[in-house]
Every structure is written in C-alpha cells, then in structure tokens.
C-alpha cells in the first residue's frame, strides 16, 4: 500500500469517526498516529483499516435523474 492510498482511506474514514465504536475508535486513532509519523502500515494494520473502510463507507450507485430534467416535448 502506498502513502497516497493510506491517505485516501484515512480522509474517507475521518467522516465516519463519530460512528465508530470505542474499540474501533481507539484502533483508528492508533492507525492515524502511525500514518502521521509517515509509517507504512503492515499487513495486519492495513487489514484493520480496510475492515473499517468496508464497514462504514458505502459506495452507492449514482442514480440517473436525466429524465427529470428533460424539457417537455411539444407536438406542433
């Protein structure tokens, strides 16, 4: 995992930090400290970060609302 990948995951998870349970919050804070110290995460730490990401970050498909914004067709 590169530094930029780590940074992206931490930026996304920062929005959900208030929703974490106590144990998850403590774990997340420890991972953030390691990230701020410019350490690369080991395999287990990376797995814990990915588990938090998968649990809290939901990628919803964007709906297509184009049909709502079309101009009404007039028959002349």
HTML snippet that shows the backbone in 3Dmol.js (N, CA, C, O; Angstrom):
<script src="https://3Dmol.org/build/3Dmol-min.js"></script>
<div id="view" style="width:600px;height:400px;position:relative"></div>
<script>
const pdb = `
ATOM      1  N   UNK A   1       0.847  -1.165   0.000  1.00  0.00           N
ATOM      2  CA  UNK A   1       0.000   0.000   0.000  1.00  0.00           C
ATOM      3  C   UNK A   1       0.896   1.232   0.000  1.00  0.00           C
ATOM      4  O   UNK A   1       1.869   1.309   0.750  1.00  0.00           O
ATOM      5  N   UNK A   2       0.559   2.171  -0.834  1.00  0.00           N
ATOM      6  CA  UNK A   2       1.353   3.386  -0.912  1.00  0.00           C
ATOM      7  C   UNK A   2       0.840   4.420   0.080  1.00  0.00           C
ATOM      8  O   UNK A   2      -0.244   4.282   0.647  1.00  0.00           O
ATOM      9  N   UNK A   3       1.636   5.447   0.272  1.00  0.00           N
ATOM     10  CA  UNK A   3       1.268   6.523   1.189  1.00  0.00           C
ATOM     11  C   UNK A   3      -0.019   7.204   0.742  1.00  0.00           C
ATOM     12  O   UNK A   3      -0.860   7.557   1.569  1.00  0.00           O
ATOM     13  N   UNK A   4      -0.169   7.385  -0.554  1.00  0.00           N
ATOM     14  CA  UNK A   4      -1.350   8.078  -1.069  1.00  0.00           C
ATOM     15  C   UNK A   4      -2.621   7.245  -0.899  1.00  0.00           C
ATOM     16  O   UNK A   4      -3.699   7.794  -0.671  1.00  0.00           O
ATOM     17  N   UNK A   5      -2.497   5.929  -1.009  1.00  0.00           N
ATOM     18  CA  UNK A   5      -3.649   5.057  -0.740  1.00  0.00           C
ATOM     19  C   UNK A   5      -4.068   5.172   0.720  1.00  0.00           C
ATOM     20  O   UNK A   5      -5.252   5.308   1.032  1.00  0.00           O
ATOM     21  N   UNK A   6      -3.079   5.115   1.612  1.00  0.00           N
ATOM     22  CA  UNK A   6      -3.360   5.273   3.034  1.00  0.00           C
ATOM     23  C   UNK A   6      -4.058   6.599   3.291  1.00  0.00           C
ATOM     24  O   UNK A   6      -5.064   6.659   3.998  1.00  0.00           O
ATOM     25  N   UNK A   7      -3.523   7.643   2.718  1.00  0.00           N
ATOM     26  CA  UNK A   7      -4.070   8.985   2.930  1.00  0.00           C
ATOM     27  C   UNK A   7      -5.528   9.055   2.482  1.00  0.00           C
ATOM     28  O   UNK A   7      -6.367   9.641   3.165  1.00  0.00           O
ATOM     29  N   UNK A   8      -5.818   8.465   1.353  1.00  0.00           N
ATOM     30  CA  UNK A   8      -7.181   8.477   0.823  1.00  0.00           C
ATOM     31  C   UNK A   8      -8.140   7.742   1.766  1.00  0.00           C
ATOM     32  O   UNK A   8      -9.236   8.231   2.038  1.00  0.00           O
ATOM     33  N   UNK A   9      -7.733   6.577   2.263  1.00  0.00           N
ATOM     34  CA  UNK A   9      -8.584   5.824   3.184  1.00  0.00           C
ATOM     35  C   UNK A   9      -8.808   6.592   4.485  1.00  0.00           C
ATOM     36  O   UNK A   9      -9.921   6.612   5.012  1.00  0.00           O
ATOM     37  N   UNK A  10      -7.758   7.221   5.001  1.00  0.00           N
ATOM     38  CA  UNK A  10      -7.913   7.982   6.239  1.00  0.00           C
ATOM     39  C   UNK A  10      -8.806   9.198   6.042  1.00  0.00           C
ATOM     40  O   UNK A  10      -9.576   9.540   6.939  1.00  0.00           O
ATOM     41  N   UNK A  11      -8.723   9.853   4.901  1.00  0.00           N
ATOM     42  CA  UNK A  11      -9.589  11.005   4.627  1.00  0.00           C
ATOM     43  C   UNK A  11     -11.052  10.579   4.552  1.00  0.00           C
ATOM     44  O   UNK A  11     -11.933  11.284   5.045  1.00  0.00           O
ATOM     45  N   UNK A  12     -11.306   9.443   3.944  1.00  0.00           N
ATOM     46  CA  UNK A  12     -12.682   8.951   3.839  1.00  0.00           C
ATOM     47  C   UNK A  12     -13.207   8.539   5.212  1.00  0.00           C
ATOM     48  O   UNK A  12     -14.341   8.861   5.567  1.00  0.00           O
ATOM     49  N   UNK A  13     -12.384   7.829   5.984  1.00  0.00           N
ATOM     50  CA  UNK A  13     -12.836   7.340   7.286  1.00  0.00           C
ATOM     51  C   UNK A  13     -12.998   8.455   8.314  1.00  0.00           C
ATOM     52  O   UNK A  13     -13.724   8.296   9.295  1.00  0.00           O
ATOM     53  N   UNK A  14     -12.331   9.572   8.095  1.00  0.00           N
ATOM     54  CA  UNK A  14     -12.443  10.688   9.035  1.00  0.00           C
ATOM     55  C   UNK A  14     -13.896  11.156   9.167  1.00  0.00           C
ATOM     56  O   UNK A  14     -14.313  11.590  10.241  1.00  0.00           O
ATOM     57  N   UNK A  15     -14.659  11.070   8.085  1.00  0.00           N
ATOM     58  CA  UNK A  15     -16.069  11.469   8.106  1.00  0.00           C
ATOM     59  C   UNK A  15     -16.898  10.572   9.017  1.00  0.00           C
ATOM     60  O   UNK A  15     -17.907  11.008   9.571  1.00  0.00           O
ATOM     61  N   UNK A  16     -16.479   9.331   9.173  1.00  0.00           N
ATOM     62  CA  UNK A  16     -17.252   8.340   9.914  1.00  0.00           C
ATOM     63  C   UNK A  16     -16.728   8.110  11.329  1.00  0.00           C
ATOM     64  O   UNK A  16     -17.226   7.235  12.038  1.00  0.00           O
ATOM     65  N   UNK A  17     -15.741   8.877  11.741  1.00  0.00           N
ATOM     66  CA  UNK A  17     -15.094   8.644  13.031  1.00  0.00           C
ATOM     67  C   UNK A  17     -16.084   8.704  14.199  1.00  0.00           C
ATOM     68  O   UNK A  17     -15.919   7.976  15.177  1.00  0.00           O
ATOM     69  N   UNK A  18     -17.086   9.538  14.114  1.00  0.00           N
ATOM     70  CA  UNK A  18     -18.066   9.663  15.198  1.00  0.00           C
ATOM     71  C   UNK A  18     -18.948   8.426  15.317  1.00  0.00           C
ATOM     72  O   UNK A  18     -19.528   8.182  16.375  1.00  0.00           O
ATOM     73  N   UNK A  19     -19.055   7.657  14.264  1.00  0.00           N
ATOM     74  CA  UNK A  19     -19.895   6.460  14.271  1.00  0.00           C
ATOM     75  C   UNK A  19     -19.164   5.228  14.803  1.00  0.00           C
ATOM     76  O   UNK A  19     -19.793   4.207  15.082  1.00  0.00           O
ATOM     77  N   UNK A  20     -17.848   5.318  14.943  1.00  0.00           N
ATOM     78  CA  UNK A  20     -17.068   4.169  15.394  1.00  0.00           C
ATOM     79  C   UNK A  20     -17.441   3.796  16.822  1.00  0.00           C
ATOM     80  O   UNK A  20     -17.798   4.645  17.639  1.00  0.00           O
ATOM     81  N   UNK A  21     -17.346   2.509  17.090  1.00  0.00           N
ATOM     82  CA  UNK A  21     -17.469   2.034  18.464  1.00  0.00           C
ATOM     83  C   UNK A  21     -16.166   2.357  19.183  1.00  0.00           C
ATOM     84  O   UNK A  21     -15.177   2.716  18.543  1.00  0.00           O
ATOM     85  N   UNK A  22     -16.156   2.234  20.504  1.00  0.00           N
ATOM     86  CA  UNK A  22     -14.987   2.636  21.284  1.00  0.00           C
ATOM     87  C   UNK A  22     -13.719   1.910  20.835  1.00  0.00           C
ATOM     88  O   UNK A  22     -12.675   2.533  20.640  1.00  0.00           O
ATOM     89  N   UNK A  23     -13.814   0.614  20.678  1.00  0.00           N
ATOM     90  CA  UNK A  23     -12.643  -0.170  20.279  1.00  0.00           C
ATOM     91  C   UNK A  23     -12.166   0.228  18.881  1.00  0.00           C
ATOM     92  O   UNK A  23     -10.965   0.343  18.636  1.00  0.00           O
ATOM     93  N   UNK A  24     -13.104   0.435  17.983  1.00  0.00           N
ATOM     94  CA  UNK A  24     -12.754   0.841  16.619  1.00  0.00           C
ATOM     95  C   UNK A  24     -12.125   2.227  16.613  1.00  0.00           C
ATOM     96  O   UNK A  24     -11.181   2.479  15.864  1.00  0.00           O
ATOM     97  N   UNK A  25     -12.641   3.122  17.440  1.00  0.00           N
ATOM     98  CA  UNK A  25     -12.109   4.482  17.507  1.00  0.00           C
ATOM     99  C   UNK A  25     -10.669   4.475  18.016  1.00  0.00           C
ATOM    100  O   UNK A  25      -9.813   5.181  17.482  1.00  0.00           O
ATOM    101  N   UNK A  26     -10.406   3.677  19.050  1.00  0.00           N
ATOM    102  CA  UNK A  26      -9.052   3.570  19.588  1.00  0.00           C
ATOM    103  C   UNK A  26      -8.097   3.008  18.541  1.00  0.00           C
ATOM    104  O   UNK A  26      -6.979   3.496  18.374  1.00  0.00           O
ATOM    105  N   UNK A  27      -8.547   1.992  17.853  1.00  0.00           N
ATOM    106  CA  UNK A  27      -7.744   1.378  16.799  1.00  0.00           C
ATOM    107  C   UNK A  27      -7.476   2.375  15.674  1.00  0.00           C
ATOM    108  O   UNK A  27      -6.357   2.470  15.169  1.00  0.00           O
ATOM    109  N   UNK A  28      -8.505   3.109  15.291  1.00  0.00           N
ATOM    110  CA  UNK A  28      -8.378   4.103  14.228  1.00  0.00           C
ATOM    111  C   UNK A  28      -7.389   5.203  14.628  1.00  0.00           C
ATOM    112  O   UNK A  28      -6.555   5.612  13.820  1.00  0.00           O
ATOM    113  N   UNK A  29      -7.480   5.678  15.869  1.00  0.00           N
ATOM    114  CA  UNK A  29      -6.568   6.730  16.335  1.00  0.00           C
ATOM    115  C   UNK A  29      -5.123   6.250  16.316  1.00  0.00           C
ATOM    116  O   UNK A  29      -4.217   7.006  15.967  1.00  0.00           O
ATOM    117  N   UNK A  30      -4.908   4.988  16.694  1.00  0.00           N
ATOM    118  CA  UNK A  30      -3.563   4.433  16.659  1.00  0.00           C
ATOM    119  C   UNK A  30      -3.040   4.375  15.223  1.00  0.00           C
ATOM    120  O   UNK A  30      -1.876   4.680  14.966  1.00  0.00           O
ATOM    121  N   UNK A  31      -3.908   3.981  14.294  1.00  0.00           N
ATOM    122  CA  UNK A  31      -3.503   3.922  12.888  1.00  0.00           C
ATOM    123  C   UNK A  31      -3.216   5.317  12.340  1.00  0.00           C
ATOM    124  O   UNK A  31      -2.295   5.488  11.541  1.00  0.00           O
ATOM    125  N   UNK A  32      -3.987   6.307  12.755  1.00  0.00           N
ATOM    126  CA  UNK A  32      -3.762   7.685  12.307  1.00  0.00           C
ATOM    127  C   UNK A  32      -2.420   8.191  12.817  1.00  0.00           C
ATOM    128  O   UNK A  32      -1.694   8.867  12.086  1.00  0.00           O
ATOM    129  N   UNK A  33      -2.084   7.873  14.056  1.00  0.00           N
ATOM    130  CA  UNK A  33      -0.790   8.287  14.606  1.00  0.00           C
ATOM    131  C   UNK A  33       0.354   7.685  13.798  1.00  0.00           C
ATOM    132  O   UNK A  33       1.344   8.355  13.506  1.00  0.00           O
ATOM    133  N   UNK A  34       0.205   6.429  13.446  1.00  0.00           N
ATOM    134  CA  UNK A  34       1.242   5.784  12.631  1.00  0.00           C
ATOM    135  C   UNK A  34       1.335   6.428  11.258  1.00  0.00           C
ATOM    136  O   UNK A  34       2.423   6.577  10.703  1.00  0.00           O
ATOM    137  N   UNK A  35       0.193   6.805  10.720  1.00  0.00           N
ATOM    138  CA  UNK A  35       0.168   7.455   9.412  1.00  0.00           C
ATOM    139  C   UNK A  35       0.835   8.829   9.482  1.00  0.00           C
ATOM    140  O   UNK A  35       1.579   9.204   8.576  1.00  0.00           O
ATOM    141  N   UNK A  36       0.572   9.576  10.550  1.00  0.00           N
ATOM    142  CA  UNK A  36       1.174  10.905  10.708  1.00  0.00           C
ATOM    143  C   UNK A  36       2.681  10.824  10.896  1.00  0.00           C
ATOM    144  O   UNK A  36       3.406  11.758  10.553  1.00  0.00           O
ATOM    145  N   UNK A  37       3.152   9.709  11.440  1.00  0.00           N
ATOM    146  CA  UNK A  37       4.590   9.502  11.605  1.00  0.00           C
ATOM    147  C   UNK A  37       5.238   8.998  10.324  1.00  0.00           C
ATOM    148  O   UNK A  37       6.405   8.605  10.323  1.00  0.00           O
ATOM    149  N   UNK A  38       4.482   9.009   9.242  1.00  0.00           N
ATOM    150  CA  UNK A  38       4.950   8.566   7.920  1.00  0.00           C
ATOM    151  C   UNK A  38       5.391   7.108   7.902  1.00  0.00           C
ATOM    152  O   UNK A  38       6.331   6.743   7.196  1.00  0.00           O
ATOM    153  N   UNK A  39       4.712   6.289   8.673  1.00  0.00           N
ATOM    154  CA  UNK A  39       4.992   4.857   8.653  1.00  0.00           C
ATOM    155  C   UNK A  39       4.061   4.174   7.665  1.00  0.00           C
ATOM    156  O   UNK A  39       2.884   4.519   7.559  1.00  0.00           O
ATOM    157  N   UNK A  40       4.597   3.213   6.952  1.00  0.00           N
ATOM    158  CA  UNK A  40       3.739   2.371   6.119  1.00  0.00           C
ATOM    159  C   UNK A  40       3.081   1.344   7.030  1.00  0.00           C
ATOM    160  O   UNK A  40       3.702   0.831   7.961  1.00  0.00           O
ATOM    161  N   UNK A  41       1.843   1.059   6.752  1.00  0.00           N
ATOM    162  CA  UNK A  41       1.121   0.098   7.577  1.00  0.00           C
ATOM    163  C   UNK A  41       1.533  -1.320   7.202  1.00  0.00           C
ATOM    164  O   UNK A  41       1.721  -1.641   6.029  1.00  0.00           O
ATOM    165  N   UNK A  42       1.669  -2.157   8.219  1.00  0.00           N
ATOM    166  CA  UNK A  42       1.964  -3.557   7.942  1.00  0.00           C
ATOM    167  C   UNK A  42       0.685  -4.258   7.488  1.00  0.00           C
ATOM    168  O   UNK A  42      -0.380  -3.646   7.408  1.00  0.00           O
ATOM    169  N   UNK A  43       0.805  -5.517   7.201  1.00  0.00           N
ATOM    170  CA  UNK A  43      -0.314  -6.265   6.622  1.00  0.00           C
ATOM    171  C   UNK A  43      -1.532  -6.302   7.554  1.00  0.00           C
ATOM    172  O   UNK A  43      -2.661  -6.124   7.097  1.00  0.00           O
ATOM    173  N   UNK A  44      -1.315  -6.530   8.845  1.00  0.00           N
ATOM    174  CA  UNK A  44      -2.426  -6.605   9.798  1.00  0.00           C
ATOM    175  C   UNK A  44      -3.085  -5.243  10.002  1.00  0.00           C
ATOM    176  O   UNK A  44      -4.311  -5.147  10.071  1.00  0.00           O
ATOM    177  N   UNK A  45      -2.280  -4.200  10.097  1.00  0.00           N
ATOM    178  CA  UNK A  45      -2.830  -2.850  10.266  1.00  0.00           C
ATOM    179  C   UNK A  45      -3.607  -2.434   9.031  1.00  0.00           C
ATOM    180  O   UNK A  45      -4.671  -1.822   9.126  1.00  0.00           O
ATOM    181  N   UNK A  46      -3.070  -2.769   7.887  1.00  0.00           N
ATOM    182  CA  UNK A  46      -3.769  -2.466   6.638  1.00  0.00           C
ATOM    183  C   UNK A  46      -5.111  -3.194   6.584  1.00  0.00           C
ATOM    184  O   UNK A  46      -6.108  -2.635   6.126  1.00  0.00           O
ATOM    185  N   UNK A  47      -5.134  -4.427   7.047  1.00  0.00           N
ATOM    186  CA  UNK A  47      -6.377  -5.204   7.058  1.00  0.00           C
ATOM    187  C   UNK A  47      -7.403  -4.575   7.995  1.00  0.00           C
ATOM    188  O   UNK A  47      -8.587  -4.519   7.662  1.00  0.00           O
ATOM    189  N   UNK A  48      -6.965  -4.100   9.166  1.00  0.00           N
ATOM    190  CA  UNK A  48      -7.887  -3.428  10.092  1.00  0.00           C
ATOM    191  C   UNK A  48      -8.432  -2.144   9.474  1.00  0.00           C
ATOM    192  O   UNK A  48      -9.611  -1.829   9.631  1.00  0.00           O
ATOM    193  N   UNK A  49      -7.584  -1.411   8.779  1.00  0.00           N
ATOM    194  CA  UNK A  49      -8.030  -0.187   8.110  1.00  0.00           C
ATOM    195  C   UNK A  49      -9.057  -0.511   7.029  1.00  0.00           C
ATOM    196  O   UNK A  49     -10.066   0.184   6.904  1.00  0.00           O
ATOM    197  N   UNK A  50      -8.811  -1.549   6.258  1.00  0.00           N
ATOM    198  CA  UNK A  50      -9.746  -1.936   5.201  1.00  0.00           C
ATOM    199  C   UNK A  50     -11.071  -2.436   5.784  1.00  0.00           C
ATOM    200  O   UNK A  50     -12.129  -2.201   5.199  1.00  0.00           O
ATOM    201  N   UNK A  51     -11.024  -3.117   6.920  1.00  0.00           N
ATOM    202  CA  UNK A  51     -12.259  -3.571   7.566  1.00  0.00           C
ATOM    203  C   UNK A  51     -13.117  -2.387   7.993  1.00  0.00           C
ATOM    204  O   UNK A  51     -14.336  -2.408   7.819  1.00  0.00           O
ATOM    205  N   UNK A  52     -12.492  -1.363   8.548  1.00  0.00           N
ATOM    206  CA  UNK A  52     -13.233  -0.154   8.917  1.00  0.00           C
ATOM    207  C   UNK A  52     -13.815   0.519   7.685  1.00  0.00           C
ATOM    208  O   UNK A  52     -14.960   0.970   7.688  1.00  0.00           O
ATOM    209  N   UNK A  53     -13.013   0.579   6.637  1.00  0.00           N
ATOM    210  CA  UNK A  53     -13.454   1.215   5.394  1.00  0.00           C
ATOM    211  C   UNK A  53     -14.662   0.479   4.812  1.00  0.00           C
ATOM    212  O   UNK A  53     -15.647   1.106   4.425  1.00  0.00           O
ATOM    213  N   UNK A  54     -14.583  -0.832   4.753  1.00  0.00           N
ATOM    214  CA  UNK A  54     -15.677  -1.625   4.185  1.00  0.00           C
ATOM    215  C   UNK A  54     -16.931  -1.568   5.052  1.00  0.00           C
ATOM    216  O   UNK A  54     -18.047  -1.632   4.536  1.00  0.00           O
ATOM    217  N   UNK A  55     -16.754  -1.449   6.351  1.00  0.00           N
ATOM    218  CA  UNK A  55     -17.899  -1.427   7.258  1.00  0.00           C
ATOM    219  C   UNK A  55     -18.652  -0.097   7.190  1.00  0.00           C
ATOM    220  O   UNK A  55     -19.882  -0.086   7.233  1.00  0.00           O
ATOM    221  N   UNK A  56     -17.938   1.014   7.085  1.00  0.00           N
ATOM    222  CA  UNK A  56     -18.580   2.321   7.213  1.00  0.00           C
ATOM    223  C   UNK A  56     -18.766   3.061   5.898  1.00  0.00           C
ATOM    224  O   UNK A  56     -19.718   3.831   5.764  1.00  0.00           O
ATOM    225  N   UNK A  57     -17.903   2.855   4.943  1.00  0.00           N
ATOM    226  CA  UNK A  57     -18.021   3.595   3.683  1.00  0.00           C
ATOM    227  C   UNK A  57     -18.840   2.780   2.689  1.00  0.00           C
ATOM    228  O   UNK A  57     -18.420   1.712   2.244  1.00  0.00           O
ATOM    229  N   UNK A  58     -20.002   3.294   2.355  1.00  0.00           N
ATOM    230  CA  UNK A  58     -20.895   2.605   1.435  1.00  0.00           C
ATOM    231  C   UNK A  58     -20.832   3.323   0.096  1.00  0.00           C
ATOM    232  O   UNK A  58     -21.158   4.506   0.002  1.00  0.00           O
ATOM    233  N   UNK A  59     -20.421   2.617  -0.920  1.00  0.00           N
ATOM    234  CA  UNK A  59     -20.405   3.189  -2.265  1.00  0.00           C
ATOM    235  C   UNK A  59     -21.743   2.907  -2.911  1.00  0.00           C
ATOM    236  O   UNK A  59     -22.018   1.791  -3.350  1.00  0.00           O
ATOM    237  N   UNK A  60     -22.551   3.911  -2.961  1.00  0.00           N
ATOM    238  CA  UNK A  60     -23.862   3.757  -3.581  1.00  0.00           C
ATOM    239  C   UNK A  60     -23.758   4.135  -5.048  1.00  0.00           C
ATOM    240  O   UNK A  60     -23.042   5.066  -5.418  1.00  0.00           O
ATOM    241  N   UNK A  61     -24.474   3.407  -5.862  1.00  0.00           N
ATOM    242  CA  UNK A  61     -24.510   3.734  -7.289  1.00  0.00           C
ATOM    243  C   UNK A  61     -25.267   5.042  -7.466  1.00  0.00           C
ATOM    244  O   UNK A  61     -26.321   5.251  -6.865  1.00  0.00           O
ATOM    245  N   UNK A  62     -24.722   5.906  -8.289  1.00  0.00           N
ATOM    246  CA  UNK A  62     -25.380   7.187  -8.534  1.00  0.00           C
ATOM    247  C   UNK A  62     -26.549   6.973  -9.478  1.00  0.00           C
ATOM    248  O   UNK A  62     -26.420   6.336 -10.524  1.00  0.00           O
ATOM    249  N   UNK A  63     -27.677   7.511  -9.092  1.00  0.00           N
ATOM    250  CA  UNK A  63     -28.874   7.348  -9.899  1.00  0.00           C
ATOM    251  C   UNK A  63     -28.871   8.365 -11.031  1.00  0.00           C
ATOM    252  O   UNK A  63     -28.319   9.458 -10.908  1.00  0.00           O
ATOM    253  N   UNK A  64     -29.489   7.986 -12.118  1.00  0.00           N
ATOM    254  CA  UNK A  64     -29.573   8.854 -13.280  1.00  0.00           C
ATOM    255  C   UNK A  64     -30.901   9.613 -13.228  1.00  0.00           C
ATOM    256  O   UNK A  64     -31.971   9.016 -13.352  1.00  0.00           O
ATOM    257  N   UNK A  65     -30.823  10.927 -13.044  1.00  0.00           N
ATOM    258  CA  UNK A  65     -32.014  11.758 -12.938  1.00  0.00           C
ATOM    259  C   UNK A  65     -32.242  12.596 -14.193  1.00  0.00           C
ATOM    260  O   UNK A  65     -32.966  13.590 -14.145  1.00  0.00           O
ATOM    261  N   UNK A  66     -31.644  12.216 -15.297  1.00  0.00           N
ATOM    262  CA  UNK A  66     -31.785  12.994 -16.527  1.00  0.00           C
ATOM    263  C   UNK A  66     -33.236  13.089 -16.982  1.00  0.00           C
ATOM    264  O   UNK A  66     -33.644  14.110 -17.536  1.00  0.00           O
ATOM    265  N   UNK A  67     -34.006  12.052 -16.759  1.00  0.00           N
ATOM    266  CA  UNK A  67     -35.400  12.072 -17.208  1.00  0.00           C
ATOM    267  C   UNK A  67     -36.212  13.147 -16.477  1.00  0.00           C
ATOM    268  O   UNK A  67     -37.244  13.580 -16.990  1.00  0.00           O
ATOM    269  N   UNK A  68     -35.782  13.577 -15.324  1.00  0.00           N
ATOM    270  CA  UNK A  68     -36.495  14.618 -14.586  1.00  0.00           C
ATOM    271  C   UNK A  68     -36.204  16.019 -15.116  1.00  0.00           C
ATOM    272  O   UNK A  68     -36.986  16.945 -14.898  1.00  0.00           O
ATOM    273  N   UNK A  69     -35.085  16.172 -15.809  1.00  0.00           N
ATOM    274  CA  UNK A  69     -34.667  17.495 -16.248  1.00  0.00           C
ATOM    275  C   UNK A  69     -34.818  17.718 -17.748  1.00  0.00           C
ATOM    276  O   UNK A  69     -34.345  18.726 -18.273  1.00  0.00           O
ATOM    277  N   UNK A  70     -35.461  16.808 -18.430  1.00  0.00           N
ATOM    278  CA  UNK A  70     -35.683  16.981 -19.867  1.00  0.00           C
ATOM    279  C   UNK A  70     -36.787  17.999 -20.092  1.00  0.00           C
ATOM    280  O   UNK A  70     -37.753  18.077 -19.334  1.00  0.00           O
ATOM    281  N   UNK A  71     -36.621  18.766 -21.138  1.00  0.00           N
ATOM    282  CA  UNK A  71     -37.667  19.726 -21.494  1.00  0.00           C
ATOM    283  C   UNK A  71     -38.849  18.956 -22.072  1.00  0.00           C
ATOM    284  O   UNK A  71     -38.660  17.992 -22.814  1.00  0.00           O
ATOM    285  N   UNK A  72     -40.047  19.370 -21.741  1.00  0.00           N
ATOM    286  CA  UNK A  72     -41.215  18.666 -22.294  1.00  0.00           C
ATOM    287  C   UNK A  72     -41.268  18.817 -23.810  1.00  0.00           C
ATOM    288  O   UNK A  72     -41.045  19.894 -24.363  1.00  0.00           O
ATOM    289  N   UNK A  73     -41.566  17.720 -24.444  1.00  0.00           N
ATOM    290  CA  UNK A  73     -41.651  17.736 -25.905  1.00  0.00           C
ATOM    291  C   UNK A  73     -43.025  18.253 -26.313  1.00  0.00           C
ATOM    292  O   UNK A  73     -44.051  17.809 -25.798  1.00  0.00           O
ATOM    293  N   UNK A  74     -43.025  19.190 -27.237  1.00  0.00           N
ATOM    294  CA  UNK A  74     -44.299  19.747 -27.718  1.00  0.00           C
ATOM    295  C   UNK A  74     -44.534  19.277 -29.140  1.00  0.00           C
ATOM    296  O   UNK A  74     -43.610  19.245 -29.954  1.00  0.00           O
ATOM    297  N   UNK A  75     -45.754  18.917 -29.431  1.00  0.00           N
ATOM    298  CA  UNK A  75     -46.121  18.492 -30.783  1.00  0.00           C
ATOM    299  C   UNK A  75     -46.708  19.689 -31.515  1.00  0.00           C
ATOM    300  O   UNK A  75     -47.725  20.235 -31.086  1.00  0.00           O
ATOM    301  N   UNK A  76     -46.092  20.102 -32.603  1.00  0.00           N
ATOM    302  CA  UNK A  76     -46.582  21.238 -33.392  1.00  0.00           C
ATOM    303  C   UNK A  76     -47.285  20.772 -34.618  1.00  0.00           C
ATOM    304  O   UNK A  76     -47.765  21.589 -35.404  1.00  0.00           O
TER     305      UNK A  76
END
`;
const viewer = $3Dmol.createViewer("view");
viewer.addModel(pdb, "pdb");
viewer.setStyle({}, {cartoon: {color: "spectrum"}});
viewer.zoomTo();
viewer.render();
</script>
